Amino acid sequence: MSILIPPNAFKGSLSEEDAAKAIAEGLCKHRWKCDITLFPIDNRGDCTASLLNKNWNAEIISVPVHDLLGRMITSFFG
């Protein structure tokens, strides 16, 4: 059996990553024979991209782009 643990933060108490670890720890105490994958998520946009890049070991690539006002800024993708 494979179990995916994709929690959001528990506002004011646990981060996404800490929540995922706590859930996995609880499952491991029951000694189930399963593969557990921690995949914390976030609903704030930029943080979600960072978490996805981290979980997939993505290469972060910086690129020059124009913002909504036509100014040059640096952005990134993974």
Long-range contacts (C-beta under 8 A, 24 or more apart in sequence): 1-32, 1-33, 1-34, 1-35, 2-34, 2-35, 2-36, 2-37, 3-27, 3-34, 3-35, 3-36, 3-37, 4-37, 4-39, 5-36, 5-37, 5-38, 5-39, 6-39, 6-40, 6-41, 7-40, 7-41, 8-40, 8-41, 8-42, 8-43, 9-42, 15-40, 16-40, 16-41, 16-42, 16-47, 16-51, 49-78, 52-78, 53-78
